[in-house]
Amino acid sequence: MLNLLGLNRTIDLLNSDLSMIAIGTGTAPDSTGTQLTSELLRKAPSDTFIDGYTIIKELYLDENEATGTLTELGIFCNGATSTPGTGELFASDAANITKDNTQSLTISFEIEVKEVNY
């Protein structure tokens, strides 16, 4: 069983390691994927919030960033930089977002840390 110190330490470690969010135009990776399949843009999160045991990382895209049909999202850790292919894919999901140069967009990843009893 994790005590409160363990849960808080896990949140702190994840918060500091989850350093980049990327969006792409390919097929979202499955659970064995290590990168997005067709990365379009990668940036550091614009905002980070911690709400109890949930980390929320947000990426703001202005009107001229990442236009087109966005079909995959990912959050990266373990040394990820703004260069595609760096770090490791921590979590990903499929999307179906059409964005043009008149729209801004905020993408949020919410990661909840909790103990699971088996």
LINCOR-V719665 format. One record per residue. N is the residue number from 1. RES is the residue in one small letter. SS is DSSP state (~ for helix, > for strand, _ for the rest). OMEGA is omega in degrees with one decimal (999 if undefined). BURIAL is b if it has 16 or more other ideal C-beta (glycine too) atoms within 10 Angstrom, else e. Layout:
BEGIN
n: {N & N}
res: {RES & RES}
ss: {SS & SS}
omega: {OMEGA & OMEGA}
burial: {BURIAL & BURIAL}
END
This chain:
BEGIN
n: {1 & 2 & 3 & 4 & 5 & 6 & 7 & 8 & 9 & 10 & 11 & 12 & 13 & 14 & 15 & 16 & 17 & 18 & 19 & 20 & 21 & 22 & 23 & 24 & 25 & 26 & 27 & 28 & 29 & 30 & 31 & 32 & 33 & 34 & 35 & 36 & 37 & 38 & 39 & 40 & 41 & 42 & 43 & 44 & 45 & 46 & 47 & 48 & 49 & 50 & 51 & 52 & 53 & 54 & 55 & 56 & 57 & 58 & 59 & 60 & 61 & 62 & 63 & 64 & 65 & 66 & 67 & 68 & 69 & 70 & 71 & 72 & 73 & 74 & 75 & 76 & 77 & 78 & 79 & 80 & 81 & 82 & 83 & 84 & 85 & 86 & 87 & 88 & 89 & 90 & 91 & 92 & 93 & 94 & 95 & 96 & 97 & 98 & 99 & 100 & 101 & 102 & 103 & 104 & 105 & 106 & 107 & 108 & 109 & 110 & 111 & 112 & 113 & 114 & 115 & 116 & 117 & 118}
res: {m & l & n & l & l & g & l & n & r & t & i & d & l & l & n & s & d & l & s & m & i & a & i & g & t & g & t & a & p & d & s & t & g & t & q & l & t & s & e & l & l & r & k & a & p & s & d & t & f & i & d & g & y & t & i & i & k & e & l & y & l & d & e & n & e & a & t & g & t & l & t & e & l & g & i & f & c & n & g & a & t & s & t & p & g & t & g & e & l & f & a & s & d & a & a & n & i & t & k & d & n & t & q & s & l & t & i & s & f & e & i & e & v & k & e & v & n & y}
ss: {_ & _ & _ & ~ & ~ & ~ & ~ & ~ & ~ & ~ & ~ & ~ & ~ & ~ & ~ & ~ & ~ & _ & _ & > & > & > & > & > & _ & _ & _ & _ & _ & _ & _ & _ & _ & _ & _ & _ & _ & _ & > & > & > & > & > & _ & _ & _ & > & > & > & > & > & _ & _ & > & > & > & > & > & > & > & > & _ & _ & _ & _ & _ & _ & > & > & > & > & > & > & > & > & > & > & _ & _ & _ & _ & _ & _ & _ & _ & _ & _ & > & > & > & > & > & > & > & > & > & > & > & > & _ & _ & _ & _ & _ & > & > & > & > & > & > & > & > & _ & _ & _ & _ & _ & _}
omega: {173.0 & 172.8 & -178.0 & 177.1 & 179.2 & 177.7 & 179.6 & 178.4 & 178.1 & 177.0 & -179.5 & -179.2 & 178.3 & -178.8 & -178.3 & -175.6 & -179.4 & -165.9 & -176.2 & 172.6 & -179.6 & 173.8 & -177.7 & -176.7 & -179.3 & 177.3 & -178.6 & -179.7 & 174.4 & -174.1 & 177.6 & -177.6 & 179.4 & 178.8 & 170.4 & -175.4 & 179.3 & -173.6 & -179.0 & -176.6 & 177.6 & -179.5 & 172.0 & 177.4 & 177.7 & -179.5 & 174.4 & 177.2 & 171.9 & -179.4 & -175.9 & 179.9 & 176.9 & 174.2 & 177.6 & 177.2 & -178.5 & 176.2 & 177.0 & 175.4 & 177.8 & -173.4 & -174.8 & -179.6 & 171.0 & 176.0 & -179.0 & 178.8 & -177.2 & -171.9 & 178.5 & -179.1 & 178.0 & 173.9 & -169.0 & -179.6 & 172.4 & 175.8 & 179.4 & 174.3 & 178.6 & 178.4 & 177.5 & 179.5 & 179.2 & 178.4 & -178.7 & 178.1 & -179.6 & -179.9 & 179.0 & 177.6 & 174.5 & 177.4 & 172.4 & -174.9 & 173.3 & -175.6 & 175.7 & -173.8 & 172.3 & -174.4 & 167.3 & -176.6 & 171.9 & 178.2 & -179.4 & 168.6 & 176.2 & -179.0 & -179.9 & 177.5 & 177.3 & 178.6 & 178.5 & 176.7 & -179.8 & 999}
burial: {e & e & e & e & e & e & e & e & e & b & b & e & e & b & e & e & e & b & b & b & b & b & b & b & b & e & e & b & b & e & e & e & e & e & b & b & e & e & b & b & b & b & e & e & b & e & e & e & e & e & e & e & e & e & b & e & b & e & b & e & b & e & e & e & b & b & b & e & e & b & b & b & b & b & b & b & b & e & e & b & e & e & e & b & e & e & b & e & b & b & e & b & e & e & e & e & e & e & b & e & e & e & e & e & b & e & b & e & b & e & b & e & b & e & e & e & e & e}
END
